[in-house]
Structures are given as C-alpha cells and as structure tokens.
C-alpha cells in the first residue's frame, strides 16, 4: 500500500501524523523502495489496525 492509500483508509489522517507515528515507532511496519517511497504490506497494515483496536478495548 502507498502512504496515500493508508491515509485514505484511515479516514483523513494527515501525512505528517503518519510520519510522526513512524518516528515514534507507533506506525505500521513499512519498507522503502529504491526510489525512497514507503510501502506497507496490506497484511501488516491490517495487523497494526487490529493491535490498535485491541489496545482501545
């Protein structure tokens, strides 16, 4: 998934917020492409969301 796709699925979270979560180690696992763009496997994104839901319960 691209960062734009993730932001869309999160319902309007800002790009800055996403990168801040990454700086703090609180975002989903991601990897960089050779051109420097970030990508997240959908399975990692889904697992991250489930962890957030579990922590909120």
Buried (B, 14 or more C-beta within 10 A) or exposed (E): BEBEEBBEEEEEEEEEEBEEBBEEEEBBEBEEEEEEEBBBEEEBBEEBEEEEEEEEE
